[in-house]
Amino acid sequence: MPQDPLEAGAVDPASPPEPRDLAATDFLDHGDAAVRQFVEEVTAGTDSDAGRAAAIFAAVRDRIWYDPHHITRDRSDYRASAVLAGSQRWCVPKAVLLVAGARAAGIPSRLGFADVRNHLQSRVLAERMGTDVFHWHGYGVLWIDGRWRKASPAFNAELCARFGTEPLEFDGQSDALLHAFAGDGRRYMEYTLDRGVYADLPLDTIFADFDHLYGGTALGSGPIDDPAFAPAPGRS
C-alpha cells in the first residue's frame, strides 16, 4: 500500500507559503547564473507573477524535448542548472526546472507528484515499463495571487502535435495538468494516485519506488530506438 505522503516527507498542500518555498537547495539551485539568466530572459516584459509563471512554464515546456527513456541515477543531473543544460528531459527534472525558475522570479513554489495512467504511450515505452502507469509524475505547484496553482510542463508542443493533442497552456490563473483526452476524443491521461507536495525533490524515494514498481526497467541511459519520442530534426 502506498505510503501516506505526509509520512514520506511531503508538506501540507494547503499550507500557505513558507521561506523554504523560495529557498535554493542542491536540486533547486536557482542561484546558479545560467538559471537566473534563463528566468530573466523569458520573463522580460512581464509585469505580474501570473505572467512570469506563464512565461517560465512555456519556456521549460518547449525548450526541453520530453524524453522518458534516458533516466539516470546521477543526483547532479537533477539540479535545475543541469536540467537547463539538457542533462535530463522527463517530467520530474522538467518540474524541478519550473519550480527553481519560479523561485528565482520570487514566486513561492513546490514540487507535486502523482501516478498517471497514460493511454497513448508508445509501444516501445510500454514494453520497457511493463505498464501504462507513470509513477511519480512530476509537476510544479506555484503560489500566485494568493492561491496554489498546479502546472505540468512535461510535454513540449512539438511532441503533443505528434500525439495529436494540444499542448498544455498555463496562464498562471488556472491549473494546467495533463490532458484527460486526446484531440480525437480518446482517453489520454488520468491521475490515479496523489503522491504529495514537497519543498524539495525526494529523489531517493522516487528511485526506490521505481525499483520496486518497475523492477529497475525504467532506469537506464542506453540508446533506445523509439521514433515516438525522438526529437524533431534540428532539435536535441
Steps between C-alpha positions, in 0.01 A plus 500: 500500500644844409643698789308802626663804332538691827675203657734491199610859557240689299361832620138592558388596148259760636753671729594859411846576361799479731858628457606154382269541198737767370824342620775364279593135556750263344238404240314830479818700444337818377799706607692350208592766246359307203168441673467864595590612148242259357229640729591860429494432126164324483321733744617824338201726445270323747355702784326250728565170674243335273677631192844399626375153594338452159816607321725268701256212452491543122877520476555187709229313310632575152874557530556154650379211283326239715693171516368222729771251405825659615477494880819504706571453871759776512366749754685788338295449181188607691621845597301768322819639346585157356145449371521837326817374328317186383612239755152351547178554303217306664220638713675513839807701396284732289288565810820570694601765248152656506500525880859631517419756233189614682694540824764701314218731390384539861202265472468250790494155344491130583527168317191283460485132407232255394461166327358547149346242268606573144282345231701634206857403583719347230529123448873514577446684828209275602711189444790647693289609797262204502209729591314810386536662843762771539586502870618825660404727211638841594345846471542844654282660767530880496357762736338763281261773616429327830438148367703192415492422127612169348680481167656209310765608245588143395386477137642752254270639231667315211462166678135574579437563131656165421256331739204697364425719800538866587783599736406602850476876546556663838382855558592515868134522597375142447657158545665339196531127558508219247229468236213265577431441130693511175388719211287221351318433827696195608590471868847647545607545862344446840642564845468188713695572821608819674863468616504832680663842482862559602725797571791318335554204269458161681726327245601205719135418571412525133780266392422252777139485380612466138713199591207343682226586251688465172763247601775736390387505136411871505854607585771489242703717268558263209383596151130432436354497149158653552388728215201617705727700731795570269572873471397670178778585253705786633393436860708332768 
